[in-house]
Amino acid sequence: MTTGLKLYNHALEDFGLSEISGPGSNARIKKAITLAADWLDKDDSKTAWCGCMMGLWFTELGLKPVKEFYRANNWKTVGKKVLLSEAKQGDIVIMDREGGKHVALFSKLDKGLVYLLGGNQRNQVNVSAFNQGFVEEVRRID
């Protein structure tokens, strides 16, 4: 099994994990935010946590996350660049979206949509569809 697929399967264990509305924070999301940087706001409704979850998943698998992994754009430095058309499940996708960048794991490409498994997608860990035009880079860690 490839490293990317191991990462994808590990991330699936958090599928459905959701933010807690209000000033609280889901304990697992808070763990990811704290691991990323002590100074980040631990309120999961105030902190963009997609990169934090990616860093937590990397760390739990014994992989080295990128520096300042809470910044989605920093994931452009991990692994090697591949074309979206060649992406495999578990590749890391960095994309542009309203409010800033986003990082998640490639699931599939279908009819102009890229399906990504990631954190902070509609305030939870899930697989969501995005217009492939927003994809900036795909990275393979194998």
N, C-alpha and C positions, 0 to 999 in steps of 0.2 A: 504494500500500500504506500502511495506517495505521501510525502510530508503534507502537501496541500490537502489531500483527502483526509488525512488524520486530523488536520486542523479543522476542516469542515465538519467532520463527524463530532469532534469535541465541541465545537460551537453549537451544534444541534442540541446538545444536552441542555443548553440554556434557552431553547426555543420556547417562546411564550413569556419569558421573563419580562415584567413590566415595571415601569416607573410607578412610584406611589404619588398620588396627587397631593398637592400641598407642600409644606416645608419638610416633610420626611423624605426618606430615601430607601429604596429596596436595598437590603443588606449586601447582596451580591454586586449590584451596580455600585454601591458605595465602596466596596472593596476594590473594584476596578478603578474608580476615580482616585482613591487614596494611593493605590499602587502607582498610578500615573504621576501624581504630584501632590504633595501634602497641602499646598496652598490653594488647590482648586476647591471651589464650592462643592461640598458633599451632597447638596440638594440635587437629585437627579433631574429635576424639572428645570434647573437653571444651568446645568453644565452639559455641554455636548459630549456625550460619552461613547460615541462609536469607536474612536481610537483607543479609548480606555479599555473597552471590552476586548478589542483586538490584542492589545498589550497583555491583558490578563490571560487570554487564551494561549498566546505565545508562551508566556512565562510558565503556565501550568503544564505545557508540553515540553518544557526544557529548551525552548527556542529563545533566541535573543531578539527582543523587540527593538525597533528603531529608537533613537534618541528622541525624547519628548514625544512619545507615542500618542499622547492625547491630541496632538495636531495631526489631523487626517492627512494633510499634504506631505508630512514627513515620511509616510509609508511609501513614497515614490523612491526611496533609497534602499528598500529591501529587495533581495533576490535579483532576478533579471527581468527586463522588460519583454513582454510578448504582445502580439497583436490581439485585439478583442476577438477577431475571427478565429483565433487559435486558442482561446481561453479554455481552461479545464476547471472542473469543479474544485474549489478550494484556492484558486488563484486570487490574489488580492487586487481589488478594484478601487481606484481612487477616482472620484468624480466631483463635479461641480454641482451644486444645488443651491436653491434659495437659502441664504443665511451663511453660506460658506462651503467648505469641502466636506466630503463624506468618504469613509472607508468601510468596505465590507468584503465578503467573500463571494466569488462568482459561483452561481448555481447553474444558470443556463441562459442562452440567447434565443429569442423566439420572436419573429415578426417585428423587428425594430425595438424590442424591449429586452433589457438585460435584467435578469432576476438575480437578486443579491441576498445572501444571508448575512445579517449584521445587527448590531446594536443600535439603539436610538432611531429605529425606523418605525414611525408612528408611535414613538415612546415605548418601544419594546424590542425584543430580539425576535426577528421573524424573517421570512423571505418576502421581499417586496419587489415590484416591477418598476423600472425606471427607463426613461427614454435613453437609448444607447448613445444619443448625441451628447449627453452630459458626461460620458466616460472620458476621463483625461488620460488614464494610464492603467495598464494591467501588469501585475508583477507576479512572477512564479518563484516560489521559494525552494523548489526541489532541485 
